[in-house]
């Protein structure tokens, strides 16, 4: 799919754009853990039964899963900043609805609206790709990607403090205030991206994906309550398979699909998304286990007897460490590539869970575990958008990152269901109260370690970077070629490399040469022959193309320095040469 730009040039992004977008990501991530400190009290607070109260959390999860790919595609089509502001506005409305009610149905409506804000994560990553210079893009996307964990980790102690000392509705007023602040900062600081995808919004695809996700995630999140072998659970799983298969067949026939399944099926995209599920599983296990361990009474013989606030503070380093790993990720990725960084992150997570099996006897030990896991999850989360961005066209960044964020959400959903079942089945019952056991905590950590091992295996099969004989060529790998295509959105040359018969030539070397005969840039053509080259300054250039089995071609062209890219197709001569 090709893309175009708006007529208005992009403003130079100010230095504050990265923290403002990351703050938006943290704000929407807060919605996921906002009510964790009051989960056990929700039936009483909402005057309902426990099975109904759990929908307060499930509704946010489902709406967030549906929103991420849809908002990403809408951002590609109509403007990422516009859709980011829309997501935040819907979240604020949902928070205010929840803040003014004690009834179940209005609370569910408010929480559903809050979940729609999860689309802000891929939208922020897309804005960064479209506007930031290459040298800032790696660390910026890392911070934005990690904001999911940062927001969830920091929300726990803050929400616990409010829930312990004030009316629980203040949690929603605070969330609404953060949302309004994020909207104001975005309006003041973040410019709209000029990048637009061609085509129209795939409404049938959006409805089909939404139905399939709801049918899939409902039994995952409610299976423990309904029974994993019940007719309802199995029926919903079966229905989800049918709907998603039909949706996939529909998407393959649509000219402008919601999700480009052909791109998604590429090895680097598919393996990255599957690894994302495993990272999501490992992230949520620590969030479920450590707070319970810390708050269990010491009389159990293994509980640490800490208050809700102290438990939140002990887990908070998980999010803080994720935030501080973004600069480290940028340096590691620049030198070794995002694949190596992902593998490193998964290894650190494995060490954290393996060591954590023996670090459950004191509060300070849980802090150590949180720090190690935060570092590993931060590196892993930071690597995912870079792998996706390097493998998809710029016009599909929002939708592709939305799908990747969805994969992480599916991972956390699976983790919640599996760990909840493990803790329930291994619990001791005292006077009708189920108390989690140390055995259950250990099994949960082992499951997380197994998920990390699967993720590590998937990461090892990701395509690696190709060594280059010319280190100055930034486009010697698919990742760098993707970053060049991102810069092309602003200014440069774009087109396709074709053979004498008009067929596309993949992986052709396209080189940009300035008026002094110096190399000004280089890239590789994509599978459809498309290429994009950014220009360092206006003026005349020579664009040269070379591919195995074809005679080389050089074409003169000039660029005025305008934000709109210059279209230039390169047709290689019919004469063949020995490879």
TIPARO-515939 format. One record per residue (C-alpha): residue in one letter; chain; x, y, z. Coordinates in nm, 2 decimals, decimal comma. Example, Ala and Ser with C-alpha at 12.3 -4.5 7.8 and 13.67 -1.06 7.14 Angstrom:
% residues 2
aa | ch | x | y | z
A | A | 1,23 | -0,45 | 0,78
S | A | 1,37 | -0,11 | 0,71
This chain:
% residues 579
aa | ch | x | y | z
X | A | 0,00 | 0,00 | 0,00
X | A | 0,13 | 0,34 | -0,09
X | A | 0,09 | 0,66 | 0,10
X | A | 0,06 | 1,02 | 0,04
X | A | 0,10 | 1,34 | 0,25
X | A | -0,12 | 1,63 | 0,33
X | A | -0,07 | 1,96 | 0,17
X | A | 0,04 | 2,12 | 0,49
X | A | 0,41 | 2,08 | 0,58
X | A | 0,49 | 1,94 | 0,92
X | A | 0,61 | 2,17 | 1,18
X | A | 0,95 | 2,10 | 1,33
X | A | 0,87 | 1,88 | 1,63
X | A | 0,98 | 2,05 | 1,95
X | A | 1,21 | 1,87 | 2,20
X | A | 0,91 | 1,80 | 2,43
X | A | 0,73 | 1,59 | 2,18
X | A | 0,87 | 1,26 | 2,32
X | A | 0,79 | 1,31 | 2,69
X | A | 0,44 | 1,44 | 2,60
X | A | 0,36 | 1,14 | 2,39
X | A | 0,51 | 0,91 | 2,65
X | A | 0,30 | 1,08 | 2,92
X | A | -0,01 | 1,01 | 2,71
X | A | 0,09 | 0,65 | 2,69
X | A | 0,14 | 0,63 | 3,07
X | A | -0,20 | 0,80 | 3,13
X | A | -0,39 | 0,54 | 2,92
X | A | -0,19 | 0,25 | 3,07
X | A | -0,30 | 0,37 | 3,42
X | A | -0,66 | 0,27 | 3,33
X | A | -0,55 | -0,10 | 3,32
X | A | -0,44 | -0,11 | 3,69
X | A | -0,65 | 0,17 | 3,84
X | A | -0,89 | -0,05 | 4,02
X | A | -0,65 | -0,33 | 4,12
X | A | -0,62 | -0,21 | 4,49
X | A | -1,00 | -0,22 | 4,53
X | A | -1,08 | -0,54 | 4,33
X | A | -1,18 | -0,74 | 4,64
X | A | -1,41 | -0,46 | 4,75
X | A | -1,59 | -0,40 | 4,41
X | A | -1,89 | -0,63 | 4,49
X | A | -1,97 | -0,43 | 4,80
X | A | -1,89 | -0,09 | 4,65
X | A | -2,12 | -0,16 | 4,35
X | A | -2,38 | -0,36 | 4,54
X | A | -2,35 | -0,67 | 4,31
X | A | -2,22 | -1,02 | 4,32
X | A | -1,85 | -1,10 | 4,26
X | A | -1,91 | -1,25 | 3,91
X | A | -2,07 | -0,93 | 3,79
X | A | -1,81 | -0,71 | 3,95
X | A | -1,53 | -0,87 | 3,75
X | A | -1,68 | -0,72 | 3,44
X | A | -1,56 | -0,38 | 3,56
X | A | -1,21 | -0,50 | 3,47
X | A | -1,30 | -0,73 | 3,18
X | A | -1,49 | -0,45 | 2,99
X | A | -1,18 | -0,23 | 2,99
X | A | -0,97 | -0,51 | 2,86
X | A | -1,21 | -0,60 | 2,58
X | A | -1,26 | -0,24 | 2,46
X | A | -0,88 | -0,18 | 2,47
X | A | -0,82 | -0,49 | 2,26
X | A | -1,07 | -0,38 | 2,00
X | A | -0,96 | -0,02 | 1,99
X | A | -0,58 | -0,07 | 1,93
X | A | -0,58 | -0,19 | 1,57
X | A | -0,89 | 0,02 | 1,48
X | A | -0,75 | 0,35 | 1,61
X | A | -0,42 | 0,27 | 1,45
X | A | -0,57 | 0,24 | 1,11
X | A | -0,79 | 0,55 | 1,15
X | A | -0,47 | 0,73 | 1,25
X | A | -0,30 | 0,62 | 0,93
X | A | -0,60 | 0,74 | 0,72
X | A | -0,71 | 1,06 | 0,89
X | A | -0,42 | 1,18 | 1,12
X | A | -0,25 | 1,02 | 1,41
X | A | -0,26 | 1,33 | 1,63
X | A | -0,63 | 1,37 | 1,57
X | A | -0,71 | 1,01 | 1,67
X | A | -0,48 | 1,04 | 1,97
X | A | -0,68 | 1,34 | 2,10
X | A | -1,00 | 1,15 | 2,03
X | A | -0,88 | 0,85 | 2,23
X | A | -0,78 | 1,07 | 2,52
X | A | -1,12 | 1,26 | 2,51
X | A | -1,31 | 0,93 | 2,52
X | A | -1,11 | 0,82 | 2,81
X | A | -1,18 | 1,14 | 3,00
X | A | -1,56 | 1,10 | 2,94
X | A | -1,54 | 0,74 | 3,06
X | A | -1,35 | 0,84 | 3,38
X | A | -1,61 | 1,10 | 3,46
X | A | -1,90 | 0,86 | 3,40
X | A | -1,74 | 0,62 | 3,65
X | A | -1,66 | 0,89 | 3,90
X | A | -2,03 | 0,99 | 3,94
X | A | -2,18 | 0,64 | 3,99
X | A | -2,21 | 0,35 | 4,23
X | A | -2,42 | 0,14 | 4,00
X | A | -2,29 | -0,15 | 3,79
X | A | -2,41 | -0,07 | 3,44
X | A | -2,30 | 0,30 | 3,43
X | A | -1,97 | 0,18 | 3,58
X | A | -1,93 | -0,07 | 3,30
X | A | -2,01 | 0,19 | 3,04
X | A | -1,74 | 0,42 | 3,18
X | A | -1,48 | 0,15 | 3,21
X | A | -1,55 | 0,05 | 2,85
X | A | -1,49 | 0,40 | 2,73
X | A | -1,17 | 0,42 | 2,93
X | A | -1,04 | 0,11 | 2,76
X | A | -1,07 | 0,27 | 2,41
X | A | -0,78 | 0,50 | 2,51
X | A | -0,53 | 0,21 | 2,46
X | A | -0,51 | 0,30 | 2,10
X | A | -0,30 | 0,60 | 2,20
X | A | 0,01 | 0,37 | 2,24
X | A | 0,04 | 0,27 | 1,87
X | A | -0,07 | 0,62 | 1,76
X | A | 0,22 | 0,78 | 1,96
X | A | 0,47 | 0,53 | 1,81
X | A | 0,34 | 0,62 | 1,46
X | A | 0,38 | 1,00 | 1,53
X | A | 0,73 | 0,94 | 1,64
X | A | 0,82 | 0,75 | 1,33
X | A | 0,67 | 1,01 | 1,10
X | A | 0,84 | 1,32 | 1,26
X | A | 1,15 | 1,24 | 1,46
X | A | 1,50 | 1,23 | 1,31
X | A | 1,65 | 0,88 | 1,30
X | A | 1,90 | 0,94 | 1,58
X | A | 1,61 | 1,01 | 1,82
X | A | 1,37 | 0,75 | 1,70
X | A | 1,50 | 0,44 | 1,87
X | A | 1,50 | 0,57 | 2,23
X | A | 1,17 | 0,76 | 2,17
X | A | 0,98 | 0,45 | 2,05
X | A | 1,14 | 0,25 | 2,34
X | A | 1,00 | 0,49 | 2,59
X | A | 0,66 | 0,50 | 2,43
X | A | 0,64 | 0,12 | 2,41
X | A | 0,75 | 0,09 | 2,77
X | A | 0,48 | 0,33 | 2,88
X | A | 0,23 | 0,04 | 2,90
X | A | 0,43 | -0,11 | 3,19
X | A | 0,54 | 0,22 | 3,34
X | A | 0,18 | 0,34 | 3,37
X | A | 0,06 | 0,01 | 3,52
X | A | 0,35 | 0,00 | 3,77
X | A | 0,33 | 0,36 | 3,89
X | A | -0,05 | 0,34 | 3,92
X | A | -0,04 | 0,07 | 4,18
X | A | 0,11 | 0,26 | 4,47
X | A | -0,08 | 0,58 | 4,38
X | A | -0,41 | 0,41 | 4,35
X | A | -0,35 | 0,21 | 4,67
X | A | -0,27 | 0,53 | 4,86
X | A | -0,60 | 0,69 | 4,74
X | A | -0,81 | 0,38 | 4,80
X | A | -0,67 | 0,34 | 5,15
X | A | -0,72 | 0,70 | 5,27
X | A | -1,00 | 0,85 | 5,05
X | A | -1,32 | 0,78 | 4,86
X | A | -1,25 | 0,54 | 4,58
X | A | -1,42 | 0,77 | 4,32
X | A | -1,13 | 1,00 | 4,35
X | A | -0,93 | 0,75 | 4,14
X | A | -1,15 | 0,83 | 3,84
X | A | -1,14 | 1,21 | 3,90
X | A | -0,76 | 1,18 | 3,91
X | A | -0,77 | 0,98 | 3,58
X | A | -0,99 | 1,24 | 3,42
X | A | -0,75 | 1,52 | 3,53
X | A | -0,45 | 1,33 | 3,39
X | A | -0,64 | 1,28 | 3,06
X | A | -0,73 | 1,65 | 3,03
X | A | -0,36 | 1,75 | 3,11
X | A | -0,24 | 1,51 | 2,84
X | A | -0,49 | 1,66 | 2,58
X | A | -0,37 | 2,01 | 2,66
X | A | 0,00 | 1,91 | 2,63
X | A | -0,07 | 1,73 | 2,30
X | A | -0,25 | 2,03 | 2,15
X | A | 0,03 | 2,26 | 2,25
X | A | 0,34 | 2,05 | 2,17
X | A | 0,26 | 1,77 | 1,92
X | A | 0,21 | 1,86 | 1,55
X | A | 0,00 | 1,65 | 1,32
X | A | 0,19 | 1,41 | 1,10
X | A | 0,18 | 1,48 | 0,73
X | A | 0,17 | 1,10 | 0,65
X | A | -0,16 | 0,96 | 0,52
X | A | -0,25 | 0,61 | 0,39
X | A | -0,45 | 0,59 | 0,07
X | A | -0,79 | 0,41 | 0,08
X | A | -1,09 | 0,41 | 0,30
X | A | -1,17 | 0,27 | 0,64
X | A | -1,26 | -0,10 | 0,63
X | A | -1,58 | -0,10 | 0,84
X | A | -1,67 | -0,47 | 0,77
X | A | -1,31 | -0,56 | 0,87
X | A | -1,34 | -0,36 | 1,19
X | A | -1,67 | -0,52 | 1,29
X | A | -1,54 | -0,87 | 1,21
X | A | -1,22 | -0,82 | 1,41
X | A | -1,41 | -0,67 | 1,70
X | A | -1,65 | -0,96 | 1,71
X | A | -1,37 | -1,22 | 1,68
X | A | -1,17 | -1,06 | 1,96
X | A | -1,46 | -1,03 | 2,19
X | A | -1,55 | -1,40 | 2,13
X | A | -1,19 | -1,50 | 2,19
X | A | -1,11 | -1,28 | 2,50
X | A | -1,44 | -1,34 | 2,68
X | A | -1,37 | -1,71 | 2,75
X | A | -1,01 | -1,64 | 2,83
X | A | -1,10 | -1,38 | 3,09
X | A | -1,41 | -1,56 | 3,23
X | A | -1,31 | -1,92 | 3,18
X | A | -1,23 | -1,97 | 3,55
X | A | -1,57 | -1,85 | 3,65
X | A | -1,77 | -2,04 | 3,38
X | A | -1,56 | -2,35 | 3,38
X | A | -1,30 | -2,42 | 3,11
X | A | -1,49 | -2,73 | 2,99
X | A | -1,84 | -2,56 | 3,00
X | A | -2,05 | -2,53 | 2,69
X | A | -2,03 | -2,15 | 2,71
X | A | -1,65 | -2,14 | 2,72
X | A | -1,60 | -2,40 | 2,44
X | A | -1,88 | -2,25 | 2,23
X | A | -1,73 | -1,90 | 2,24
X | A | -1,38 | -2,04 | 2,16
X | A | -1,53 | -2,22 | 1,86
X | A | -1,72 | -1,92 | 1,74
X | A | -1,41 | -1,70 | 1,77
X | A | -1,22 | -1,94 | 1,54
X | A | -1,50 | -1,93 | 1,28
X | A | -1,54 | -1,55 | 1,29
X | A | -1,16 | -1,48 | 1,28
X | A | -1,11 | -1,72 | 0,98
X | A | -1,40 | -1,56 | 0,79
X | A | -1,26 | -1,21 | 0,88
X | A | -0,91 | -1,32 | 0,75
X | A | -1,06 | -1,43 | 0,42
X | A | -1,25 | -1,10 | 0,39
X | A | -0,93 | -0,90 | 0,46
X | A | -0,74 | -1,08 | 0,19
X | A | -1,00 | -0,97 | -0,07
X | A | -1,02 | -0,60 | 0,04
X | A | -0,81 | -0,35 | -0,15
X | A | -0,75 | -0,14 | 0,17
X | A | -0,79 | -0,38 | 0,46
X | A | -0,79 | -0,29 | 0,83
X | A | -0,50 | -0,52 | 0,88
X | A | -0,27 | -0,62 | 0,59
X | A | -0,25 | -0,99 | 0,66
X | A | 0,01 | -1,04 | 0,39
X | A | 0,24 | -0,80 | 0,56
X | A | 0,15 | -0,95 | 0,90
X | A | 0,25 | -1,30 | 0,77
X | A | 0,60 | -1,19 | 0,69
X | A | 0,84 | -1,38 | 0,91
X | A | 0,98 | -1,07 | 1,10
X | A | 0,62 | -0,94 | 1,17
X | A | 0,47 | -1,27 | 1,26
X | A | 0,75 | -1,38 | 1,49
X | A | 0,76 | -1,04 | 1,66
X | A | 0,38 | -1,05 | 1,73
X | A | 0,41 | -1,40 | 1,87
X | A | 0,70 | -1,30 | 2,09
X | A | 0,49 | -1,00 | 2,21
X | A | 0,23 | -1,24 | 2,34
X | A | 0,50 | -1,42 | 2,55
X | A | 0,63 | -1,09 | 2,68
X | A | 0,28 | -0,99 | 2,78
X | A | 0,24 | -1,31 | 2,97
X | A | 0,56 | -1,26 | 3,16
X | A | 0,49 | -0,90 | 3,24
X | A | 0,15 | -0,97 | 3,40
X | A | 0,26 | -1,26 | 3,62
X | A | 0,47 | -1,04 | 3,85
X | A | 0,19 | -0,79 | 3,88
X | A | -0,05 | -1,06 | 4,00
X | A | 0,18 | -1,25 | 4,23
X | A | 0,40 | -1,00 | 4,42
X | A | 0,12 | -0,77 | 4,55
X | A | -0,07 | -1,07 | 4,69
X | A | 0,25 | -1,22 | 4,85
X | A | 0,33 | -0,88 | 5,01
X | A | -0,02 | -0,83 | 5,16
X | A | -0,08 | -1,18 | 5,29
X | A | -0,07 | -1,19 | 5,67
X | A | 0,26 | -1,31 | 5,83
X | A | 0,06 | -1,56 | 6,02
X | A | 0,03 | -1,78 | 5,71
X | A | 0,40 | -1,85 | 5,75
X | A | 0,50 | -1,71 | 5,41
X | A | 0,30 | -1,38 | 5,37
X | A | 0,49 | -1,06 | 5,43
X | A | 0,21 | -0,87 | 5,61
X | A | 0,26 | -0,54 | 5,43
X | A | -0,01 | -0,27 | 5,38
X | A | -0,16 | -0,20 | 5,04
X | A | 0,05 | 0,11 | 5,00
X | A | 0,38 | -0,06 | 5,09
X | A | 0,30 | -0,35 | 4,85
X | A | 0,24 | -0,10 | 4,57
X | A | 0,57 | 0,08 | 4,65
X | A | 0,76 | -0,25 | 4,64
X | A | 0,62 | -0,33 | 4,29
X | A | 0,66 | 0,03 | 4,16
X | A | 1,03 | -0,02 | 4,07
X | A | 0,90 | -0,25 | 3,79
X | A | 0,76 | 0,05 | 3,60
X | A | 1,04 | 0,29 | 3,70
X | A | 1,31 | 0,05 | 3,57
X | A | 1,12 | 0,01 | 3,25
X | A | 1,13 | 0,38 | 3,20
X | A | 1,50 | 0,41 | 3,26
X | A | 1,59 | 0,13 | 3,02
X | A | 1,48 | 0,33 | 2,72
X | A | 1,82 | 0,51 | 2,68
X | A | 2,01 | 0,19 | 2,74
X | A | 1,79 | 0,02 | 2,47
X | A | 1,88 | 0,30 | 2,22
X | A | 2,25 | 0,24 | 2,26
X | A | 2,22 | -0,14 | 2,25
X | A | 1,99 | -0,14 | 1,95
X | A | 2,20 | 0,11 | 1,75
X | A | 2,50 | -0,12 | 1,79
X | A | 2,35 | -0,47 | 1,78
X | A | 2,00 | -0,42 | 1,64
X | A | 1,66 | -0,47 | 1,80
X | A | 1,67 | -0,85 | 1,76
X | A | 1,97 | -0,88 | 1,99
X | A | 1,81 | -0,64 | 2,23
X | A | 1,49 | -0,84 | 2,24
X | A | 1,69 | -1,16 | 2,31
X | A | 1,88 | -0,98 | 2,59
X | A | 1,56 | -0,86 | 2,75
X | A | 1,41 | -1,20 | 2,75
X | A | 1,72 | -1,35 | 2,90
X | A | 1,71 | -1,09 | 3,18
X | A | 1,34 | -1,17 | 3,24
X | A | 1,42 | -1,53 | 3,27
X | A | 1,69 | -1,45 | 3,52
X | A | 1,44 | -1,24 | 3,72
X | A | 1,18 | -1,51 | 3,74
X | A | 1,44 | -1,79 | 3,80
X | A | 1,60 | -1,59 | 4,08
X | A | 1,26 | -1,47 | 4,21
X | A | 1,17 | -1,83 | 4,30
X | A | 1,42 | -1,79 | 4,59
X | A | 1,35 | -1,42 | 4,67
X | A | 1,01 | -1,43 | 4,84
X | A | 1,10 | -1,42 | 5,20
X | A | 1,12 | -1,04 | 5,26
X | A | 0,99 | -0,71 | 5,11
X | A | 1,33 | -0,60 | 4,99
X | A | 1,37 | -0,92 | 4,80
X | A | 1,05 | -0,84 | 4,60
X | A | 1,20 | -0,50 | 4,52
X | A | 1,51 | -0,68 | 4,37
X | A | 1,29 | -0,90 | 4,17
X | A | 1,09 | -0,61 | 4,04
X | A | 1,40 | -0,42 | 3,94
X | A | 1,54 | -0,71 | 3,74
X | A | 1,21 | -0,79 | 3,57
X | A | 1,16 | -0,42 | 3,50
X | A | 1,49 | -0,40 | 3,32
X | A | 1,42 | -0,72 | 3,11
X | A | 1,06 | -0,63 | 3,03
X | A | 1,17 | -0,27 | 2,94
X | A | 1,43 | -0,40 | 2,69
X | A | 1,19 | -0,65 | 2,54
X | A | 0,90 | -0,40 | 2,51
X | A | 1,13 | -0,14 | 2,36
X | A | 1,25 | -0,37 | 2,09
X | A | 0,90 | -0,46 | 1,96
X | A | 0,80 | -0,14 | 1,78
X | A | 1,15 | -0,11 | 1,62
X | A | 1,11 | -0,46 | 1,48
X | A | 0,76 | -0,38 | 1,35
X | A | 0,85 | -0,04 | 1,21
X | A | 1,15 | -0,18 | 1,02
X | A | 0,93 | -0,44 | 0,85
X | A | 0,62 | -0,25 | 0,74
X | A | 0,56 | 0,06 | 0,51
X | A | 0,53 | 0,40 | 0,67
X | A | 0,16 | 0,41 | 0,57
X | A | 0,08 | 0,11 | 0,79
X | A | 0,27 | 0,20 | 1,10
X | A | -0,03 | 0,28 | 1,31
X | A | -0,23 | -0,03 | 1,22
X | A | 0,08 | -0,26 | 1,25
X | A | 0,18 | -0,12 | 1,59
X | A | -0,19 | -0,14 | 1,70
X | A | -0,19 | -0,51 | 1,61
X | A | 0,14 | -0,55 | 1,81
X | A | -0,01 | -0,38 | 2,11
X | A | -0,31 | -0,61 | 2,08
X | A | -0,08 | -0,91 | 2,09
X | A | 0,06 | -0,79 | 2,42
X | A | -0,29 | -0,74 | 2,55
X | A | -0,38 | -1,09 | 2,46
X | A | -0,07 | -1,21 | 2,64
X | A | -0,17 | -1,03 | 2,96
X | A | -0,53 | -1,17 | 2,92
X | A | -0,39 | -1,52 | 2,89
X | A | -0,16 | -1,46 | 3,19
X | A | -0,45 | -1,33 | 3,40
X | A | -0,66 | -1,63 | 3,32
X | A | -0,39 | -1,89 | 3,37
X | A | -0,24 | -1,75 | 3,68
X | A | -0,58 | -1,69 | 3,83
X | A | -0,67 | -2,05 | 3,78
X | A | -0,34 | -2,17 | 3,92
X | A | -0,37 | -1,96 | 4,24
X | A | -0,73 | -2,07 | 4,28
X | A | -0,66 | -2,44 | 4,24
X | A | -0,36 | -2,43 | 4,48
X | A | -0,53 | -2,21 | 4,74
X | A | -0,60 | -2,32 | 5,10
X | A | -0,95 | -2,26 | 5,22
X | A | -0,98 | -2,13 | 5,58
X | A | -1,33 | -2,05 | 5,71
X | A | -1,46 | -2,03 | 5,35
X | A | -1,18 | -1,79 | 5,24
X | A | -0,94 | -1,89 | 4,97
X | A | -0,58 | -1,80 | 5,06
X | A | -0,31 | -1,83 | 4,79
X | A | -0,02 | -2,06 | 4,88
X | A | 0,35 | -2,03 | 4,82
X | A | 0,33 | -2,34 | 4,60
X | A | 0,09 | -2,14 | 4,37
X | A | 0,33 | -1,85 | 4,36
X | A | 0,61 | -2,07 | 4,26
X | A | 0,41 | -2,24 | 3,99
X | A | 0,31 | -1,90 | 3,86
X | A | 0,68 | -1,80 | 3,83
X | A | 0,76 | -2,12 | 3,65
X | A | 0,49 | -2,06 | 3,40
X | A | 0,63 | -1,71 | 3,34
X | A | 0,97 | -1,86 | 3,29
X | A | 0,83 | -2,11 | 3,04
X | A | 0,66 | -1,82 | 2,85
X | A | 1,00 | -1,64 | 2,83
X | A | 1,16 | -1,95 | 2,70
X | A | 0,91 | -1,97 | 2,42
X | A | 0,95 | -1,60 | 2,34
X | A | 1,33 | -1,65 | 2,33
X | A | 1,30 | -1,94 | 2,08
X | A | 1,08 | -1,72 | 1,86
X | A | 1,32 | -1,43 | 1,88
X | A | 1,61 | -1,65 | 1,78
X | A | 1,44 | -1,71 | 1,44
X | A | 1,39 | -1,35 | 1,36
X | A | 1,59 | -1,23 | 1,06
X | A | 1,92 | -1,08 | 1,17
X | A | 2,09 | -0,77 | 1,04
X | A | 2,32 | -0,81 | 0,75
X | A | 2,67 | -0,70 | 0,80
X | A | 2,77 | -0,41 | 0,57
X | A | 3,10 | -0,34 | 0,40
X | A | 3,01 | 0,02 | 0,42
X | A | 2,93 | 0,11 | 0,78
X | A | 2,82 | 0,46 | 0,67
X | A | 2,52 | 0,31 | 0,48
X | A | 2,23 | 0,33 | 0,73
X | A | 2,01 | 0,11 | 0,51
X | A | 2,21 | -0,21 | 0,51
X | A | 1,94 | -0,39 | 0,70
X | A | 1,56 | -0,41 | 0,69
X | A | 1,54 | -0,21 | 1,01
X | A | 1,74 | 0,08 | 0,87
X | A | 1,56 | 0,07 | 0,54
X | A | 1,24 | 0,11 | 0,74
X | A | 1,37 | 0,41 | 0,91
X | A | 1,47 | 0,56 | 0,58
X | A | 1,11 | 0,51 | 0,46
X | A | 1,00 | 0,70 | 0,77
X | A | 1,21 | 1,00 | 0,69
X | A | 1,09 | 0,99 | 0,33
X | A | 0,75 | 1,10 | 0,47
X | A | 0,90 | 1,44 | 0,53
X | A | 1,11 | 1,49 | 0,21
X | A | 1,30 | 1,29 | -0,04
X | A | 1,26 | 1,06 | -0,34
X | A | 1,03 | 0,76 | -0,36
X | A | 0,92 | 0,52 | -0,63
X | A | 0,96 | 0,17 | -0,75
X | A | 1,24 | -0,03 | -0,90
X | A | 1,11 | -0,22 | -1,21
X | A | 1,26 | -0,45 | -1,47
X | A | 1,23 | -0,41 | -1,84
X | A | 0,89 | -0,58 | -1,84
X | A | 0,75 | -0,36 | -1,56
X | A | 0,77 | -0,62 | -1,29
X | A | 0,90 | -0,51 | -0,94
X | A | 1,26 | -0,58 | -0,84
X | A | 1,30 | -0,67 | -0,47
X | A | 1,61 | -0,59 | -0,27
X | A | 1,77 | -0,37 | -0,53
X | A | 2,04 | -0,14 | -0,40
X | A | 1,93 | 0,22 | -0,45
X | A | 2,19 | 0,49 | -0,39
X | A | 2,16 | 0,86 | -0,37
X | A | 2,46 | 1,06 | -0,50
X | A | 2,50 | 1,44 | -0,45
X | A | 2,64 | 1,70 | -0,69
X | A | 3,00 | 1,64 | -0,56
X | A | 2,98 | 1,27 | -0,63
X | A | 2,95 | 1,17 | -0,27
X | A | 2,70 | 0,92 | -0,14
X | A | 2,41 | 1,09 | 0,04
X | A | 2,20 | 0,79 | 0,12
X | A | 2,11 | 0,43 | 0,03
X | A | 1,84 | 0,18 | 0,08
X | A | 1,70 | -0,15 | -0,04
X | A | 1,38 | -0,19 | -0,24
X | A | 1,09 | -0,37 | -0,07
X | A | 0,92 | -0,69 | -0,20
X | A | 0,69 | -0,48 | -0,42
X | A | 0,99 | -0,29 | -0,56
X | A | 0,92 | 0,03 | -0,36
X | A | 1,20 | 0,24 | -0,22
X | A | 1,23 | 0,57 | -0,03
X | A | 1,53 | 0,80 | 0,01
X | A | 1,55 | 1,10 | 0,23
X | A | 1,75 | 1,40 | 0,11
X | A | 1,99 | 1,59 | 0,34
X | A | 1,94 | 1,92 | 0,14
X | A | 1,78 | 2,06 | -0,17
X | A | 1,96 | 2,04 | -0,50
X | A | 2,05 | 1,81 | -0,79
X | A | 2,11 | 1,44 | -0,73
X | A | 2,18 | 1,11 | -0,91
X | A | 1,97 | 0,81 | -0,80
X | A | 2,14 | 0,49 | -0,90
X | A | 1,99 | 0,14 | -0,88
X | A | 2,16 | -0,20 | -0,90
X | A | 2,03 | -0,56 | -0,87
X | A | 2,17 | -0,90 | -0,93
X | A | 2,09 | -1,01 | -1,29
X | A | 2,03 | -0,66 | -1,42
X | A | 2,25 | -0,39 | -1,56
X | A | 2,28 | -0,09 | -1,33
X | A | 2,09 | 0,23 | -1,39
X | A | 2,16 | 0,60 | -1,29
X | A | 1,90 | 0,87 | -1,32
X | A | 1,94 | 1,25 | -1,26
X | A | 1,68 | 1,42 | -1,05
X | A | 1,64 | 1,74 | -0,84
X | A | 1,48 | 1,81 | -0,51
X | A | 1,36 | 2,15 | -0,40
X | A | 1,37 | 2,07 | -0,03
X | A | 0,99 | 2,07 | -0,01
X | A | 0,82 | 1,84 | 0,24
X | A | 0,64 | 1,65 | -0,04
X | A | 0,85 | 1,36 | -0,17
X | A | 0,94 | 1,34 | -0,54
X | A | 0,81 | 1,04 | -0,73
X | A | 1,08 | 0,87 | -0,94
X | A | 1,04 | 0,51 | -1,08
X | A | 1,36 | 0,34 | -1,18
X | A | 1,34 | 0,09 | -1,48
X | A | 1,64 | -0,13 | -1,50
X | A | 1,77 | -0,21 | -1,85
X | A | 1,68 | -0,54 | -2,01
X | A | 2,04 | -0,63 | -2,05
X | A | 2,14 | -0,89 | -1,79
X | A | 2,47 | -0,93 | -1,63
X | A | 2,63 | -1,21 | -1,44
X | A | 2,55 | -1,20 | -1,07
